[in-house]
């Protein structure tokens, strides 16, 4: 069974601080410091802590569990040799791995060779695709539960995973859409509950509809969150009947705190969200949280690898016609000298030669933007690129961006002899045989254009034409196209760097980037990850809102000379290097500076005894 999962815009809140203890069986139990004892809504972590960590990885799941979240929704698919692995996208693996094939056509051994972390940032390089068995063992360790979104429904493999791991069978809870699937599931997993996933019943008063599922082990009925927001009589009856029969109601998926509070008021028992424990703090503890948008680079390429893999962060670029390889117009990789074009500031830089794409071609960009109030559309973003127009492309139209992922209409921004623009609204001067750094910022009201750091003009806009698709859809179209047009308004050009950010940059930020550089466009990301201290008795927690690191030691630990380890975003630097000694008898701080030194964050280390 396949369910379409929905992502929503992420807003960063203070992280939940928690305490944990170990029981005699080796499980880790979380004791949240939230005032949530009387909270009557469950928060389910969508693909783990997927806001910060690579989705559907053991790291993402553990980062949710160790903060006290009890339920993680994960996506599972079956390999060609019958192994359940955690992976969302269908049909290809372009977005969240460095592979290009298909999960269902690959063996587990082949998939295990892939990197499923670096797309989220180089600090996660080396993460591998996990199996259902590994995820179940992690859930057992933290006394947590896994809600399975099955891309391929194989209850026999679920039963095998339970038998192999020996975990409590209640930790496995698949989404099931019919009585027939439920009967099949219970044949292999008689002691595991399941979650009904689907539409509301046509007759919500029909007790038999509920009992037919509950008698087979259904403990939760999940449906779309807008039903709860509407909260009409049909939905109210549905909730009442589910509760009368001793089951619970969940909905998917919302990241909006106001929405979640409204969902709670409608009597819903659980909601999937990318905010997870942060939403729980806001909803259950009724905390007044300071909302802050996490402004980041989500993708970056400088083509030094001679392929379309990202540099530092981001999914790989995907050929538009990947499904029909014979139609792909090939890019050429090389140095500026290989193409007999000008160097960049005297440096023989890595570049790609982009041909004049026909309507079947282009480069597809996965935005990795988390959805907002407009669901699948993201209005505020910035696109930067270093490019060179050869003499043969003089006075030709060159499509820069096509927001229709299927290239079914006119491109949305062009280079022409009049500059950069659309619909006779062009600005700036771009000469041939010259390297330029162009920056384009998009909002709901205007496109602003910059050349070599200088503002050259703005195009007022309205409506959604220039919005791009984020991770809301469940398919393979979560982004937009570069250099594509439906009627061949394209021309040859050279590109040495491309970068995408999830917010509308201001003029000072763009001025700081200035001219093209041979080593690409600096990434503005800071942060600290994978933190671990010698002698800690439970995993350290990084609070990404308050910039704090919580470390717990036994009371007798000498904190005067403790070794600490951590990773940083691509080319970021810290005042203290990983592996250094820390005197944690007093509060210590680590300053992290982004590549290009445009951003700095200060991280405070806080210790507690247990």
HELIX and SHEET records of a PDB file:
HELIX    1   1 UNK A   58  UNK A   65  1                                   8    
HELIX    2   2 UNK A  103  UNK A  105  5                                   3    
HELIX    3   3 UNK A  108  UNK A  112  1                                   5    
HELIX    4   4 UNK A  118  UNK A  120  5                                   3    
HELIX    5   5 UNK A  122  UNK A  124  5                                   3    
HELIX    6   6 UNK A  132  UNK A  141  1                                  10    
HELIX    7   7 UNK A  155  UNK A  165  1                                  11    
HELIX    8   8 UNK A  169  UNK A  171  5                                   3    
HELIX    9   9 UNK A  179  UNK A  188  1                                  10    
HELIX   10  10 UNK A  207  UNK A  214  1                                   8    
HELIX   11  11 UNK A  225  UNK A  230  1                                   6    
HELIX   12  12 UNK A  233  UNK A  244  1                                  12    
HELIX   13  13 UNK A  257  UNK A  265  1                                   9    
HELIX   14  14 UNK A  277  UNK A  284  1                                   8    
HELIX   15  15 UNK A  325  UNK A  327  5                                   3    
HELIX   16  16 UNK A  336  UNK A  339  5                                   4    
HELIX   17  17 UNK A  391  UNK A  393  5                                   3    
HELIX   18  18 UNK A  507  UNK A  513  1                                   7    
HELIX   19  19 UNK A  559  UNK A  561  5                                   3    
HELIX   20  20 UNK A  595  UNK A  597  5                                   3    
SHEET    1   A 2 UNK A  18  UNK A  22  0                                        
SHEET    2   A 2 UNK A  28  UNK A  32 -1                                        
SHEET    1   B 9 UNK A  84  UNK A  86  0                                        
SHEET    2   B 9 UNK A  71  UNK A  78 -1                                        
SHEET    3   B 9 UNK A  42  UNK A  46  1                                        
SHEET    4   B 9 UNK A 270  UNK A 273  1                                        
SHEET    5   B 9 UNK A 248  UNK A 252  1                                        
SHEET    6   B 9 UNK A 218  UNK A 224  1                                        
SHEET    7   B 9 UNK A 194  UNK A 197  1                                        
SHEET    8   B 9 UNK A 172  UNK A 176  1                                        
SHEET    9   B 9 UNK A 145  UNK A 150  1                                        
SHEET    1   C 4 UNK A 297  UNK A 301  0                                        
SHEET    2   C 4 UNK A 493  UNK A 501 -1                                        
SHEET    3   C 4 UNK A 350  UNK A 354 -1                                        
SHEET    4   C 4 UNK A 332  UNK A 335 -1                                        
SHEET    1   D 6 UNK A 297  UNK A 301  0                                        
SHEET    2   D 6 UNK A 493  UNK A 501 -1                                        
SHEET    3   D 6 UNK A 381  UNK A 388 -1                                        
SHEET    4   D 6 UNK A 435  UNK A 442 -1                                        
SHEET    5   D 6 UNK A 446  UNK A 451 -1                                        
SHEET    6   D 6 UNK A 454  UNK A 460 -1                                        
SHEET    1   E 7 UNK A 318  UNK A 319  0                                        
SHEET    2   E 7 UNK A 363  UNK A 366 -1                                        
SHEET    3   E 7 UNK A 479  UNK A 482 -1                                        
SHEET    4   E 7 UNK A 398  UNK A 402 -1                                        
SHEET    5   E 7 UNK A 413  UNK A 416 -1                                        
SHEET    6   E 7 UNK A 419  UNK A 422 -1                                        
SHEET    7   E 7 UNK A 425  UNK A 427 -1                                        
SHEET    1   F 2 UNK A 377  UNK A 378  0                                        
SHEET    2   F 2 UNK A 468  UNK A 469 -1                                        
SHEET    1   G 3 UNK A 529  UNK A 533  0                                        
SHEET    2   G 3 UNK A 562  UNK A 567 -1                                        
SHEET    3   G 3 UNK A 581  UNK A 582 -1                                        
SHEET    1   H 5 UNK A 541  UNK A 543  0                                        
SHEET    2   H 5 UNK A 548  UNK A 553 -1                                        
SHEET    3   H 5 UNK A 600  UNK A 609  1                                        
SHEET    4   H 5 UNK A 588  UNK A 593 -1                                        
SHEET    5   H 5 UNK A 573  UNK A 574 -1                                        
END                                                                             
